[in-house]
Amino acid sequence: MMKARLKIYCGIILCCGLAAGCSTTKNLPEEEVLYTGIKEIDYGQKSKKKAKKKAKQKEEEGVITSLADAYKAVDDLLTQRDLSVLKRKEELTQEQKDSIAAVQRIEEEAYETAKEEVDAALAYAPNNALFGSSSYRIPFPTGLWIYNALVGKKSRFAKWLFDTFAGTPVFISTVNPKTRALVAQNTLRNYGYFNGTVDYEILPEKNPKKAKISYTIRPRNLFRLDSIAYLRFPAVGDSLIRETFRQRTLFSGDPFSVINLDAERTRIYNMFRNSGYFYYKPEYITYRADTIQRPGFVQLQVVPADGIPASANKRYYLGRTTVNLFNNESYELTDTLRFRDYTLYYNGGKKGKIPLRFGALRRNLFYRKGMLYRQDIMSFVQQQLSEMNVFSTVNLKYVPRDTTALNDTLDIEITGILDKPYDGEFTTKVTSKSNGQIGPGLSFSMSKRNAFRGAEKLKFEVHGSYEWQTNSTVKGRSSVINSYEYGTSLSLDYPRLIFPGARKFSRRAKTSTSFVLDATWMNRANYFGMVSLSARAAYTYQARPTIKHEFVPFRLDYDELLSTTATFDSIMNVNQALYVSMRDQFVPSMRYTFTYSSPRRARNPRTFIFEVKESGNVTSGIYAAFGKPFNQKDKKLFNVPFAQYIRFLAEFREEFRLTPRTSIATRVGTGVIFSYGNSTAAPYNDLFSVGGANSIRAFTVRGVGPGSYIPGASAYSYIDQMGDFKIEMNAEYRFPIVSMLSGAVFLDAGNVWLLDADVNRPGGTFDISRFGKDLALGTGLGIRCDLDFLVLRFDVGVGLHAPYDTGKSGYYNMPKFKDSLGYHFAVGYPF
C-alpha cells in the first residue's frame, strides 16, 4: 500500500517537474511579446490607482453622465432656462420627476449598449482562454508548451505533433491594441459619445516576454437628437416619407446612434424599392448633422446624396414575362408556349410535353403586368420559385423595355434549370432498450420530383428494425423470442394549399399540402403482433419567416392486434387501462402546431413550439347529433371502438451564444394528455416518454418512469414506461475542439407521470411533494463531427439520480458507476 502511494506521489512530482520545465516563451521571436489577456477595462477613471481607491463608488459612477445632464435634458420641458427649480427635490412637479427618470433610463440603456459594443471591440482571447474569455485562462497551456518544444523540429513525428496539437502564440502585435482602441473610440462616437476617448497600456509581467493589456474608457457626455428634418426629396418621394412617418426609427430626444441612422436609411430605401424605384440604392440617402447650435444635441437632416442618376428617381412598371425552362439533360430550347403576357420556352422532347405545367409555375408569380415594381413581392416570388423543389437553380432578371430616357417598363426574364427527378436515401441506426433488446434498423426511400409535372413530390419509403434479447433465456420460436418491425409509407407533397379558394391564402406566404399513407407491422417479443394503418392530410402556412402554422384536419389511425401470447392476455385481463390503450381501435384525430423561431441574426436564437391534438370529439359530436350521448362509452366506428382524448405539448428552446463558437443550448418541454368520453386511456403511441439520445442521455429510450415506478419489477415493464404527463429540461455547453470536431457538456432532467393511479405501477402518479426526487437527473460529455451537410454525434451519459429505489440511499443513488453510463450514437444535435 505504501509503495503504491509512493509511486503516485513520485508520478505527481515528476509531472509537476516536467510542467515547470516547459516554457511558453522559450522559442518565441525576439521582437514579440506573448499576450496573456486583458487586465481590466476601466470606464470613466483616470488611472488604475484611482480606480482601486474608488472601487466602492464604481457602481454609483457607472452611469455615463451626471444628474446635471438629466437636468439639461428636461430643459425643453421648462418655460425658462433656469435650473434652480431642480435643485430641491420637493420643488419638482411629478411630471418633471418622471421626465428626469425617463432621461436617466434612456442614458443608462445607451450606456449599456455602447459598453457592450466597446467590450466586443476590445475583446481578444489569449492562448488557452477559459471558455473564450479575454481575461481568464486555463492554467495548463499545453498548446504553447508543444509549440515552444517542437517549433523548428524536422522529424516527421515532431511535425505531426506540432501540426496537430501546437497552439499558435497570440502576440501583443497580433492583438494590436492601438488599432483596437481606435475602433473602440469610433464605436463610442457611433453611439453618441462624440467626446469619448479610449486609451491603452501594456503591462509587462515578471517574465518580460509576457504582458497584459489594460484599457481606459472615458465616454463623457451623451449627445441626443434634437430636430430631425427630411429635405430635398422629390415630390413623390417626399409624399411617401410623410405617409410612412410613423414607421420612422429616429425620434427627437433619442441618443444619437449610427445603428438607428442605418436602420432609417434602410427603411427609406425599402420604401422606395417597394414603390417602383427599381434603381434606388441605400447610398443615395445621406445625413447632415450640426452639434454646435445646441450643446449636447444633434440637429439632423436626412437628405438625398449628390449626383443621384436620373433612373434612380424614376418609378418603373412591370411588363411582359419570359420563362426559359431548361431540363437537366439538355440546354436546348425547342418549343414555345404563349399565354397572355407570358412566353415560355422549353424542350418538350419527342412528345412535345412541357416538363413543368405553366399553371404550377404561374401560381407562384404574385404580380401582374402594369403594376409598380415592388422589391418585397419580387423577392417573395424568387423565394417561392426556389422552394418549389423542382429547380436546381432559378433566377429572375429585369430587362428595360428600351434604352430611351422615357422608358419606365421592366420586362421579367425567369431562367430555371430543372433538377434531377429522382432522389434516393438510405439510413441505418442501432436501437437499444432497457428491456435488454438491441438490434439494427434500416430505411430506404425513393422520391420523384415534379411527379405529375405540377411540382409535386412523390415519396415511397420502406423501413424495418430487428431486436433480440441480450439478457433472456426465453426458449421457443424466433417470432416469440425476437422483436421486429417493418413498414412502408407513401406520401404526395404539393408546394401549395389544396382546397377551394386556397390561392388567396397562398399570397405572400409559404404553403404546402401533404397526403400520407402509412402501414406498420410490429412483433413484440413474447407479447403480441400488431398492425397499424394511417392516413392523413396536412397543411402548412408560413406568412412570416419566424412563425409557422401546421394543421392536420384529418388523420385516421387503425391499430389491430394480430396475435397475442398467454402472458400478454393475462396482463390485459387484470389491467383495464392497459387494455384500452392496446386494444383494436380507430383513432380519428386533428392536430394544430404553432412554431415560433427567432430571426436568423438573433444573438440568442430561440424556438417555441405549441401543439394540440384531439381525437374522437368530432366523431362523438356526430354520434350526439344522432341521439347518442357525447360521453357515452364504447361507441364504435366501423364496428371498432375509437379513442377520445385531447393532448397538449409545449417546448421552448434558447441558445445563449457566449462567443462566435461557444454557446449554452437549453430546452424545457412539457406535455399532458386527457382521456375521456369513449376512452379511459389514450393509445400507446400518443403517450409520453423520456430517455434516449435526444432526451435524458444517462437513461435508455423509454427507460424512466412513470414517477418512481421501478422498471422490471413486474411483467408490466414491457410497456416501456409511458405516461400521461411529461416534464423535461436540458442544458448543453457546446465548445470547439479542433477543426470539424466540437464537444459538449450536458445536464438532463425529467420524467413522466400518470394522471390516474395504477395499482400495477405504484408511485407512477404525479405528487408535487416528491417532484424533486421523481426527476431523473443525468450529465455527460459528447463529441460532434460537423461535416457541413451532416452532424455526427456521440454522447456518453452519466446517471446522477434515478427516481426509483435503487437500493442506495442519498440523492446520488446509482449502485455502480459503470451501470449508470449510457452510450448514444446519433445524427444531428439533440435539440
Number of C-alpha atoms within 10 A of each C-alpha: 5 7 8 9 10 11 11 12 12 12 12 12 12 12 12 12 11 11 14 9 10 17 16 20 21 14 13 16 11 9 7 16 22 24 25 26 25 22 17 14 18 19 20 20 16 13 10 14 10 10 16 12 10 13 12 10 11 16 9 8 15 14 20 21 17 13 13 11 18 17 19 16 19 18 15 10 12 11 7 8 10 9 13 9 12 17 11 8 9 9 12 13 12 10 10 17 14 13 17 20 13 15 21 21 13 15 23 16 14 22 23 14 13 22 19 11 16 22 14 12 16 21 18 23 21 24 23 20 18 14 19 20 17 20 18 17 18 11 9 10 18 17 19 23 20 22 24 21 19 19 15 12 11 10 10 9 10 16 16 13 14 21 15 12 16 21 18 14 22 19 20 20 13 13 18 12 20 14 11 20 21 16 16 25 23 18 21 28 21 17 23 27 27 20 14 19 19 23 19 16 13 16 15 16 11 8 10 11 19 20 21 20 20 18 21 20 22 19 24 17 17 23 23 25 21 19 13 15 12 14 11 13 17 11 9 14 17 13 12 16 19 13 10 12 11 8 12 15 15 18 14 15 16 19 25 26 22 14 12 18 17 15 15 18 22 16 18 21 19 18 19 26 22 17 21 22 24 22 15 20 17 15 12 16 20 15 14 11 13 13 16 10 9 10 11 19 24 24 18 20 17 19 16 17 14 9 7 14 11 9 15 17 18 16 19 24 21 23 23 18 20 19 20 19 23 21 22 13 10 10 13 12 16 11 14 14 12 11 8 8 11 17 15 18 19 22 21 17 13 6 7 11 13 18 19 20 14 17 10 18 15 12 16 22 17 14 15 14 18 13 14 22 25 21 18 14 16 16 12 18 20 16 15 22 24 16 14 21 17 25 23 13 13 17 13 17 12 15 15 16 15 12 9 8 8 8 14 19 22 23 17 20 18 17 18 20 19 21 17 15 15 14 11 12 10 12 10 12 13 15 17 17 18 19 20 12 18 17 18 15 17 15 17 15 17 15 19 19 23 26 18 13 17 19 24 22 23 20 20 17 18 18 18 18 20 19 23 18 17 11 9 11 8 12 8 10 9 11 14 17 19 19 23 19 18 18 18 18 18 18 18 18 21 20 24 26 21 15 8 7 9 12 14 10 14 20 17 17 18 22 25 19 21 21 17 17 18 17 17 18 19 20 24 18 21 21 18 20 21 19 19 18 18 18 18 19 19 21 20 20 19 17 15 11 13 13 16 19 15 19 19 18 13 14 19 16 19 17 20 17 17 13 12 15 13 11 12 17 13 10 16 18 10 11 14 14 15 20 18 20 20 19 18 19 23 26 22 23 23 22 19 17 18 15 18 17 17 16 14 11 7 11 13 16 16 19 17 18 16 17 17 18 18 21 23 23 21 15 19 24 15 13 16 14 11 9 9 14 14 18 16 14 17 13 20 16 15 8 9 15 19 27 31 28 23 19 20 17 18 18 18 17 19 19 21 15 17 17 12 9 12 18 19 18 21 20 20 17 18 19 21 21 23 17 19 17 18 21 23 20 23 26 24 15 9 15 21 24 26 29 25 23 24 17 21 31 31 32 28 23 22 24 23 32 32 32 30 25 22 22 21 13 10 10 12 17 17 16 12 20 28 25 28 24 25 25 20 22 21 24 21 23 20 23 22 16 12 11 8 12 16 18 21 23 18 24 22 28 24 28 33 32 28 23 16 13 13 15 9 15 21 13 22 25 22 22 12 9 8 13 13 13 16 28 24 27 26 24 22 21 17 19 20 24 18 15 10 7 5 10 15 15 22 18 24 20 27 26 27 21 22 25 25 20 12 12 9 11 10 8 13 12 18 21 12 10 10 10 11 18 20 21 19 21 17 17 15 14 11 15 14
